[in-house]
Each structure stands twice: as C-alpha cells, then as structure tokens.
C-alpha cells in the first residue's frame, strides 16, 4: 500500500502562486498514476491534474495552463505548481495514487489552499 502526505498549502492572494508536494511511501511509487484532486466545502471532490508513471499529464479544463503537475520518482514525490491562483481555487487539495492492476486507490489527508484578498 501507499501512504501519502501533502504539504505546501496556505493562504495566497489572487494571482499568486503555491507549490504543493505529495510525499509517498510504503510501496513502489513509480508504478502508480498520481493525481491531485480538490474539494471545497459543500462540493464534490474533483480532479485537478494527473500524471502517469511514464510522465503523461492531463488537467481539468479550469486549470488550463495555470497548474503544472510533475513527479520525481527517485524522491517518491509529486508536485503541483499553481500559478495565477483564483478565489475559486480555494479548496482542500488531496494527493492520490492509483493503479489498475491489483487495483489500488490511496489518498492523503489533504492540504488547505485559500485564495483570498
């Protein structure tokens, strides 16, 4: 199994930037598809970005070119660089590890991102 710990959240003004990190342990990090999801109060958890073990990425449309997901398999760490942040980006951001074979789906505890003036 995989243990995931997010960090890097905080309070930022609109237009600002944050860099989230997700540290993974307990399994073979490199074989998992990794993703960032977010959930605002009263709303469902939604995909932010995903990156496969081979480095292929995809993003939710609302993130467009503002967010960049990356991973460092040697460090068992995934990142989300968030630029041009908007108030609607305010949410708890969760790290996810997923694999199809011997299906696994693991979540971190989340880190709060607040975008406000």
C-alpha positions as CSV (number, residue, x, y, z in Angstrom):
1,X,0.0,0.0,0.0
2,X,0.9,3.7,-0.3
3,X,1.0,6.4,2.4
4,X,0.6,9.9,1.0
5,X,1.4,13.2,2.8
6,X,0.6,16.5,1.2
7,X,2.2,19.8,2.2
8,X,2.6,23.3,0.8
9,X,-0.9,24.7,1.2
10,X,-1.6,28.1,2.7
11,X,-3.2,31.5,2.1
12,X,-2.3,33.3,-1.0
13,X,-3.7,36.4,-2.8
14,X,-5.4,36.2,-6.2
15,X,-2.8,35.9,-8.9
16,X,-0.3,34.4,-6.5
17,X,1.4,31.0,-6.6
18,X,1.8,27.9,-4.4
19,X,3.7,24.7,-4.8
20,X,2.2,21.6,-3.3
21,X,4.1,18.5,-2.6
22,X,3.0,14.9,-2.0
23,X,5.4,12.5,-0.4
24,X,4.7,8.8,-0.9
25,X,6.0,5.8,1.0
26,X,5.1,2.2,1.6
27,X,5.1,0.9,-2.0
28,X,6.7,1.2,-5.4
29,X,5.9,4.8,-6.2
30,X,6.9,4.6,-9.9
31,X,4.2,2.2,-10.9
32,X,1.3,4.4,-9.8
33,X,-0.6,7.0,-11.6
34,X,-0.6,10.0,-9.4
35,X,-3.1,12.8,-9.2
36,X,-4.2,15.9,-7.4
37,X,-7.8,16.4,-6.5
38,X,-9.5,19.2,-4.7
39,X,-12.7,19.6,-2.6
40,X,-14.3,22.8,-1.5
41,X,-16.9,22.8,1.4
42,X,-20.2,21.6,0.1
43,X,-18.8,20.4,-3.2
44,X,-17.6,17.0,-4.5
45,X,-14.0,16.1,-4.8
46,X,-12.8,16.8,-8.4
47,X,-9.8,16.1,-10.4
48,X,-7.2,18.8,-10.7
49,X,-4.4,17.1,-12.6
50,X,-3.0,13.6,-13.2
51,X,0.4,12.2,-14.2
52,X,1.1,8.6,-15.2
53,X,4.1,6.6,-14.3
54,X,5.5,7.5,-17.7
55,X,5.0,11.2,-17.2
56,X,1.9,11.7,-19.3
57,X,-0.2,14.5,-17.8
58,X,-3.7,15.8,-18.1
59,X,-5.5,18.6,-16.4
60,X,-9.0,19.7,-15.7
61,X,-10.1,22.4,-18.1
62,X,-10.4,25.0,-15.3
63,X,-6.8,24.6,-14.5
64,X,-5.7,25.2,-18.1
65,X,-2.2,26.4,-18.3
66,X,-2.1,27.7,-14.7
67,X,-1.1,24.5,-13.0
68,X,1.7,22.1,-13.6
69,X,1.9,18.6,-12.2
70,X,5.2,16.7,-12.0
71,X,6.8,13.8,-10.2
72,X,10.2,12.8,-9.1
73,X,10.2,9.0,-8.9
74,X,13.7,9.0,-7.3
75,X,12.3,11.0,-4.4
76,X,8.9,9.4,-4.3
77,X,7.3,12.8,-4.5
78,X,4.7,14.5,-6.7
79,X,4.3,18.2,-7.1
80,X,1.6,20.7,-8.2
81,X,2.8,24.1,-9.2
82,X,-0.1,26.5,-9.0
83,X,0.2,29.9,-10.6
84,X,-2.3,32.7,-11.3
85,X,-4.5,31.4,-8.5
86,X,-8.1,32.5,-8.3
87,X,-10.6,32.5,-5.4
88,X,-12.4,29.6,-6.9
89,X,-9.3,27.5,-6.5
90,X,-9.9,27.6,-2.7
91,X,-10.2,24.0,-1.6
92,X,-8.5,21.2,0.2
93,X,-6.1,19.6,-2.2
94,X,-5.6,15.8,-2.0
95,X,-2.9,13.6,-3.3
96,X,-4.0,10.3,-4.9
97,X,-2.1,7.2,-6.0
98,X,-3.9,4.8,-8.4
99,X,-3.1,1.6,-10.2
100,X,-5.3,-0.6,-12.4
101,X,-3.5,-3.9,-12.0
102,X,-4.2,-5.2,-8.5
103,X,-6.4,-2.1,-8.2
104,X,-5.3,0.4,-5.7
105,X,-6.6,3.8,-4.8
106,X,-4.9,5.8,-2.0
107,X,-5.4,9.2,-0.6
108,X,-3.5,11.7,1.5
109,X,-5.0,13.8,4.3
110,X,-5.2,16.9,2.2
111,X,-3.7,20.4,2.5
112,X,-5.8,23.6,2.6
113,X,-5.3,26.2,-0.2
114,X,-7.1,29.5,0.4
115,X,-7.0,32.2,-2.3
116,X,-8.3,35.5,-0.9
117,X,-7.6,39.2,-0.7
